[in-house]
Amino acid sequence: MVDFYQRMKLVCAQIPAGRVATYGQIALLCGKPGNARQVGYALRRGRAGEQVMAHRIVNAKGVLSGAEAFETPETQKQLLESEGVQVQKTETGWRVDLKKYGWENTMEEAEQLYRLFKEGGI
């Protein structure tokens, strides 16, 4: 049985410091393309565990949209900046440059995640 939240925990653990991933990218790597909202739900509800580096997850435009998952609305911005990620104020909110800071996972990383899912029965 596929456990989306356990898969999400493994995927999120792979996002390197100083990089960000999108909700959709996480869903795709979990084997559920199109389930970006489920990623957001999991972060808000702590379904993937407290160890998930939620501050490294942004929307498809690079906007920091996960304020609900943090103690204060500024926490995500501060955590990203502490890792060297530049965050800019825009009309739509705080934003990171996905071309510069986006995690470009490799096919090998995706295949390794799939192997981990199979080994873990998730």
N, C-alpha and C positions, 0 to 999 in steps of 0.2 A: 504494500500500500504506500502511495506517495504521501509523505509528510512534508507539505510545503514549508512549514515553519522550521523544521529541522534542516531542510535543504537551504533555506534562506540564511540560517545561522552559519552554515558552512561557507556559503557564497560570500556573505558580508565579511567574514573573517579574512578573506583573500584580498580585500580592497587595501592597497598599500597606503600608509600614512602619506599625506600630501597629495592624495588623489581623491576624486569623487566618482561615484557611479550613479546612474539614474534608476528610478523605481522600475522602469521598463527593462533596463539591462539586468537588474537583479531577478525580475520575474522570468525573463528569457533564460538566464543561466540556471534557474530552478526547474526549467522544463515546462513553464507555464507562460508562454508569450501572451501578451495582452492582459496580464493580471497585475499591472502596476498598482492598481488601487489596493489589492490584497497586501502588497508590500507595505504601503502606507498604513493600512489597518494594523498589520503586525507590529510595526514600529510604535504606533500610538498605544497599543494594548500590551506591549512587551511580550508578544507571542513567540518571538524568536530568541528570547532571553535578554538579560540585562547586559551581557558582554558585547552585544552588537554595537559597532561603531556607527550609530545612526547619523551622526553629524556628517558622515561621508556620503550620504545619500541625498540627492537633489532631484528636482523634476527635469523633464526632458529639455527644458530651456536653460538649465543651470541655476534656476531660482531656488533659493533655500525656502522650501515650503513645509518643512517639518517642525515648525515652532512648537506645536502641541506636544511633541515627544520630549521636550526639554523643560528644564526648570524655569528658564526665562526665555523670551523671544530672541534675545541676543546670544544665547549660549551656543547655538550651532555656528554662528558667525565667528565667535571667539575661539571655539575649538578648531575650526578650519584655519583661521589665521595663525594659531599657535603651531600648526603643522606647515606653515609657509604658503598656504593657499590665499591668494588675493581675492577679496570679496568686495564687489563694487555695488554702490547704491544705484538702482535704476527705477524707472517709473513703476515697474512691476514688483519691486522688492530687491532684497539683497541677492546678488547673482555672482556666480563663478564662471570663468571662461572654460567651457568644456573642452575646447580644442587644446588648451594649455594644461588643464588639470584633470581632464577626464581619464578614467581608468580604461585603457584599451587592452582588455584581456585578450590573451592569445587563444588559438584553437587548442593548444596543448593544455592550457589552464582549464578550458571548458571540458576537455576530455578527462582530465584528472578529477574534476568535480563530479562528473558522471560516474567515474569508477568509485569514488567515495560514496556516492549515493547508493550504488549497487552493493558495495561491501557493507554499508550500514543498513541495508534493507529499507531505505527511504527513497 
